[in-house]
Amino acid sequence: MRRSRALWAGITAVVFAVIPLLTRDTFALRVVTEAMMWIGLAVAWDVLGGYTGYLNFGHGAFFGLGAYTTAVLMMRGHWPFALALAAGGVLAGAAAVVAGLPTLRLKGAYFAIATWALARAVQQLALVLEFTGGPDGMRLPPFLNPLFFYYLMWALVSVIFVVLWILLERSAFGLKLQAIREDEEGAMALGLKPTAIKIQAFVLSTVPAGILGGVYAYWITFIDPASVLGDLVTDQSVVMAVFGGLGTLVGPAVGAVLVYAFKTFFWAYLSEYQVLYLIILGTVIALSVVFLPDGLIGLLTGRGRAEAPRSPEPADENPPELREAAP
C-alpha cells in the first residue's frame, strides 16, 4: 500500500510538472501554484498535528515569520531572494525550538491554546514594529514571472513531500512520533525522549511553512499582518489535514486539493453567497470528523491511519524498530 501511494504521489508530481506545457493561462497557473502551496502547508502541519497528535494552532505564525523575514531582508537588507528565503526557513525553525521548549511540555487543549496565543503575539508584533511596516504592510519588488513561481513552488513542495516521506514513512523517526501520539508515557518507558523528539517534529513542521511563506511574499509582492499572520493559514491547514486524513502524507495533500478547489469554485461562481462558505465548510468538517475519523484517505483505502503502527501489543511492548531507535 505504501508503494502504491508513493507511485500515485510520483504520478501526481509529474502531472503538476507538465501543466504549464498544456496551458499558459495566467489564472490557471496561479490557481495551481496556490494549490501546491496549500499541499505543502497541510502536509507540514500534519507532522506535528497528525503524526505526533499535538494540535498546533500557530502554524500561520511560522508562515508569516518566513514571509516577513524574506520581505525585510530583501527590502531593508538588500539580500538576494534565495538567501532571504533560506533565512526565513531557518528563523521559522529557530522560533519553533524557542516556542516548543515550554509549550511542548503541555498536552491537549493547553498546547493548542498556547500555540494560538503565540500566533496572536507574533501578529501584534508585526502590527507595532516599524521595520515590518506595521498595519500598512510591506511591498516587495514585483517579479512578474508566473512560470518561475509555479516551478519554484512545485520543486519546494516536491522536496518537502519526499523528505517527509523518508523521515515519517521510511525511518524510525516516524515510528517514534506515532509512539508518542499513541502512548507518550509508554514511549518514555521504551527509552525515548518525547520532548526532544517533539521539538524535532515541530521544527520539521515549521521550516517548510516558513519557506513557503517567503515564496508567497515574493510572489504576491505585498504582505501585511492580516494576510500572512491571520487565522486563515492555520485554519485551512488544519481543515485540509483533518478532511484528508491525519497521520498520513497523502491524506492532507488530497484534502488540500479538494478544499482549495471548493474554495476557488465558491468564490469564483458563488461569491454573492460568501456568508455560506464557512457554514458549508464547517458542516462538512464536522460531519467528516464524526463519520470519517480517518478522513477521506481512510474511506478510500479502508484502512487510513489504522495502517500506521498502533500501541504495542501487551505481548510485545518493545517492537524491534523502536528498540533499535531508542537511545
N, C-alpha and C positions, 0 to 999 in steps of 0.2 A: 504493500500500500504506500509506503514512504517513497519507493522508487517511482510509483505511478504519479504521486503528487509532484515529485521533483521533475518528472518528464513534462507534466502539464505546465508547471511553472516555467520550464525552459521554452516550451512552445509559446506560452503567453509572452515571454520576453522577446522572442523573435517576431511575433505579430506586432508588438508595440514598436519594434525597431523598423519595420517596413512600412508602417502607416504613412510617414512623410513621403515615401516613394509613390504612394497611391493618391495622395491629396496634398496640395499646398495651401488649402483654405486656412487662413489665419485663425478663424474662430474655432475650427475643428482641432487644430494643433494646440490651441490654448486650452480647450476643454480636456484633451487627453493629457497634456502636461500637468494640469492641476489634479487630474485623477491619479496620475502616478505619484504626485506629491502626497496625496492622502493615503495611498497604499503604503508609502514609506512611513508616514506618521502613525498609521494604525498598527502596522507590524511592529514598529519600535515601541509603541505604548504597551503592546501585549507582552513584551519581555518581562516587565515588572507586574503588570496587571493580570495577565493570563498565566504565564509560566510560574510566577512566584506567588501570585494571589494577593498582591498588595495594590489596592486601587489608588492609582496616582491621579489626583485631580489638579495637578500642577504642570501637566505636560506642556501646556501652552506657554508657560513661563520660559521654558528652555528653547522653544521655537522662537519666542520673542528675543531672548538673550542672543541667540545666533543672528537674528535679523538685525538687531541694534548694533551688535559688535561689528558685523560686516559693514553696516552703513557708517558707523562712527569712524572706523579705521580707514575706510575709503574716502570719506568726505573731510574728516579732520586730520587724519594722519597721512593721507595720500598713498595708502597701501594699494598694491595691485589686488584685483578681485580674488585671485586664488589664495593669496596669503591671508587676506581678511576673512575669507570663508573658512579656512582651516582654523584660524584663531577663534572664530565663532563656535566651531565644534569643540575645541579644547576648553573654552570658557564654560560651555554648557556642561561638559564632563566634570570640570573642576567644581562648578556650582552644585552638581549632583553629589559630589563627595562631601562638600561642606553641609549641604542640606540633609544628606542621608545619614550622617553620623548620629544626629539626635533623633531624627524623625523615624528612621527605620527600626528603632527600638520600640516604637509604638505599633499597635496592631489594630486591625479592623477600621472602624469609623474614625478612630483617633488619628491614624495615619492619613486617611482621606481628607479630614478636616485640616490637618497640618499642611498638606501639600496645596490645598485650596487657598489657605491663608498665605502661603509662600507666593503663589501666583498673584494674589491681590497686592502683596507688598512690592513685588517687582514692578507691577503696573503703576503703582503710586510713585515709585522711584523714577520711572520713565516720565511721569507727568510733571515732576518738580525739578528734575535735573536740567541744567541749561544745555549741556552738550548733546542731549538727546532731542533737543527741540521742544521739550515739554509737550503740551497738548496739541501744538501745531505740527508735530511730527518732523520727519526728515525727508528730503527729496534726494534721490541718488541720480547719478548721471545716466541718461537714457541710453540703452543699448538695444536697439530695435532689431533683434535677430531671433525670430521665433524658433528657427531650427537649432540655434545654439542652445537655447534654454530647454528645448524638447530633448535633445540628445544628452545634455548635461543631467537633466532630471532622470532620464532613462538609465544612464550609466550609474548615477548615485543610488537610485532605488534598486537596481540590479545587484550592485555591490553589497548594499545593506541586506538584501534578501539572502544572498549567498553566504555572507559572513554569519548572519544569524542562523541560517540553516545548519552550517557546520558546527557552530557553538551549541545550538539548542537541540539539534536532532541527531548529530553525529559524534558528540563528545560527552564526557562525563559531566560537563558543566550544566547541560540541560537536565540531567538526572538530579543534580544537586538542587536546582531550582524547584523541580517537581517534588522532591522530598521535603523541602521547606514548605511548599504550598500544602502538601497533604498532612504533614505532621512535623512541625518545627522542633518540638521537643524530642521527637524520635530521631530527627536528623542530627540534633546535638548529641544524642546518645551514640550515634554512629561515629562521632568524632568530627563532624563538620562544624564549621564556624559560620552560623547563619548570618550574623551581622556583616561580616566581610563579604560573603557571597552576595547578599542583598545589595550591598553598595556597588559591587561589580555589575550586578544586573541593572541597577539604577543608572550607572554610567553608560552601560551598553544601550539603554533605552533613550538616554537624553542626548548623547553625542549626535546620532542621526537627526534628532529633532532640531538641534542647533544648526547643523549643516544645511538641512532643508530650509530652515528659516532664513539663512543667509542667501541662498539661491532665490527664495521668494522675494526678499527685499530688493535684490538687484533686478529681478525680472519685472516686478510691479513698479519699481522706481520710486515709490512713496510708501512710507510706513508711519504709523502713529500708534500710541498705546492701545487704542480701541481695536485696530486691525490685526496686530500681531501679538498682543498681550491680553486680549479679551477672552471671554469664555468659549468662543466658537471652536478654537483649535482643540482644546481639551474635550469639549462636549462631543464634537464629531468624531474624534479619535476613539473615545470610549464607546459611542454608539456603533461605530463601524466594527470594532473588535467584538463587542457583545453580539451584535446581529450576525456576524460571520461565524464566530465560534472562538471562544477564549482558549488559550493554551495551545494554539496551532499557528503556523505561519500562513497557511493558505486561507484559513477562515477570515482573519482580519483583512486580507487582500481582497477576497471576494466581497466581504461586507463593505469595504471602501468603495469598490466599483459600483455596487448596487445603490448604496446610499447617496453617493455623489451623482450618479445618473438620475436618481429620483429627484434630487435637489435641483439639478440643472434643468430637467424637464419641467419641473413645477414652476421654477422662476421664469422659464422662457415662455411657457404657454398658459400658466395659471396664476400669473403674478397678482391679478386682482383679488385672488383668494389667498393671499400670502398668510393671513391670520390662521388659515387651516394647516399650513405646513408643519408647524411644531406639534399641532394636535394629532395630525395623522402620523407623524414620525414617532411621537411619544407613545401612541396607541400600539403601533407596530412593534416597538421595542418592548413595551410591557407584555404584549402577547408572546413575543419570542422568548422573553425571559421565563415566562410561566410555562409555555408549552414546548419551547426548544432550548432547554438549558445549555445544550452544546452548540447552539447556533445552527446556521444553515449547513455548515460543513458536517455537523453531526447528523442532520437529517439526510443529506445526500449520501454520506458514506455508511450511515447506520452504526457508526462507531464513535466519531468525533473524539472528544478528549479521552473517552474511555480507552482509546488506543494507547494513550500515554501511560507509563507505569504508575500504578496507584500505590497506596501504602503497602509496605512489605507484608507478606502473609506471615502469620504468627510462627509458622514452621520454619520460615527463612527470613528472619528480621534483618539480615545483613546481605542484601544482594551483592553478587560479586563485583558489579560495576561500581557500586558505592563504596564497597570495602577498598577497592583499588584506588578510588578517587579520594577517599578520606585521608587526611594527613596522618 
